[in-house]
């Protein structure tokens, strides 16, 4: 297999109560790329002061709440979460997540429980 082709990992890279995530091992360390299989959503509100996040909804639909603004999303939508923004999402979706600069666990700050669950 070519070093230029990246396959979805067999084993999850991270899990929460409402999603399973798979990180692609990229040569480029300026960004990170993950596939998220969302069956409920984020466990808690999230904020990252280091990286911006771009979600691409591959299939399904759900709700994002960014800085207290709630938005319905569906297949084909791109959601941009600026660094430092407080956000959460819920629904049943398959999404790609691109982070720039690349994800660093120490930069994630988790807040209150996800209050969107009752709506999805």
C-alpha positions as semicolon CSV with decimal commas, in nm:
position;residue;x (nm);y (nm);z (nm)
1;X;0,000;0,000;0,000
2;X;0,118;0,352;-0,078
3;X;0,229;0,583;0,203
4;X;0,009;0,846;0,039
5;X;-0,317;0,655;0,099
6;X;-0,458;0,656;0,453
7;X;-0,708;0,390;0,558
8;X;-0,962;0,416;0,836
9;X;-0,810;0,247;1,145
10;X;-0,970;-0,079;1,254
11;X;-0,956;0,005;1,626
12;X;-1,104;0,327;1,771
13;X;-0,859;0,597;1,875
14;X;-1,102;0,749;2,128
15;X;-1,447;0,681;2,268
16;X;-1,710;0,871;2,462
17;X;-2,053;0,759;2,576
18;X;-2,204;0,905;2,258
19;X;-1,939;0,861;1,986
20;X;-1,647;0,659;1,862
21;X;-1,353;0,827;1,692
22;X;-1,076;0,712;1,460
23;X;-0,763;0,922;1,404
24;X;-0,579;0,907;1,074
25;X;-0,199;0,892;1,104
26;X;-0,094;1,181;0,882
27;X;0,259;1,277;0,783
28;X;0,151;1,642;0,802
29;X;0,153;1,736;1,171
30;X;0,003;2,082;1,109
31;X;-0,349;1,934;1,104
32;X;-0,525;1,630;1,244
33;X;-0,798;1,430;1,071
34;X;-1,050;1,207;1,247
35;X;-1,362;1,013;1,154
36;X;-1,636;1,030;1,417
37;X;-1,922;0,781;1,432
38;X;-2,173;0,973;1,642
39;X;-2,463;0,773;1,786
40;X;-2,557;1,024;2,057
41;X;-2,307;1,313;2,072
42;X;-2,039;1,477;2,283
43;X;-2,058;1,390;2,653
44;X;-1,983;1,746;2,762
45;X;-1,938;2,095;2,623
46;X;-1,588;2,138;2,482
47;X;-1,352;2,430;2,435
48;X;-1,006;2,429;2,277
49;X;-0,793;2,745;2,285
50;X;-0,523;2,593;2,060
51;X;-0,707;2,452;1,757
52;X;-0,997;2,540;1,529
53;X;-1,226;2,252;1,434
54;X;-1,399;2,188;1,103
55;X;-1,664;1,915;1,093
56;X;-1,798;1,775;0,765
57;X;-2,123;1,579;0,803
58;X;-2,092;1,271;0,581
59;X;-2,433;1,131;0,674
60;X;-2,710;1,172;0,927
61;X;-2,825;1,483;1,109
62;X;-2,805;1,650;1,445
63;X;-2,773;1,971;1,640
64;X;-2,464;2,180;1,716
65;X;-2,457;2,448;1,983
66;X;-2,166;2,692;1,943
67;X;-2,143;2,987;2,184
68;X;-2,512;2,940;2,276
69;X;-2,629;2,939;1,909
70;X;-2,814;2,617;1,820
71;X;-2,803;2,497;1,460
72;X;-2,951;2,194;1,288
73;X;-2,705;2,013;1,058
74;X;-2,743;1,744;0,795
75;X;-2,543;1,551;0,537
76;X;-2,316;1,780;0,334
77;X;-2,294;2,057;0,594
78;X;-1,961;2,196;0,713
79;X;-1,946;2,332;1,068
80;X;-1,657;2,558;1,171
81;X;-1,582;2,584;1,542
82;X;-1,329;2,865;1,605
83;X;-1,059;2,808;1,864
84;X;-1,179;2,918;2,205
85;X;-1,549;2,865;2,124
86;X;-1,762;2,666;2,368
87;X;-1,956;2,398;2,178
88;X;-2,134;2,065;2,187
89;X;-2,330;1,848;1,943
90;X;-2,586;1,568;1,948
91;X;-2,750;1,342;1,693
92;X;-2,677;1,042;1,474
93;X;-2,406;1,138;1,228
94;X;-2,088;1,024;1,061
95;X;-1,845;1,316;1,040
96;X;-1,492;1,404;0,941
97;X;-1,311;1,633;1,184
98;X;-1,016;1,845;1,073
99;X;-0,826;2,036;1,340
100;X;-0,568;2,306;1,279
101;X;-0,319;2,312;1,441
102;X;-0,328;1,937;1,508
103;X;-0,513;1,811;1,816
104;X;-0,331;1,807;2,150
105;X;-0,522;1,642;2,439
106;X;-0,391;1,891;2,695
107;X;-0,570;2,175;2,513
108;X;-0,923;2,034;2,546
109;X;-1,131;2,182;2,827
110;X;-1,453;1,999;2,912
111;X;-1,744;2,179;3,074
112;X;-2,108;2,111;3,151
113;X;-2,296;1,798;3,048
114;X;-2,453;1,793;2,701
115;X;-2,802;1,946;2,731
116;X;-2,892;1,868;2,368
117;X;-2,949;1,497;2,432
118;X;-3,316;1,537;2,513
119;X;-3,376;1,700;2,173
120;X;-3,223;1,415;1,966
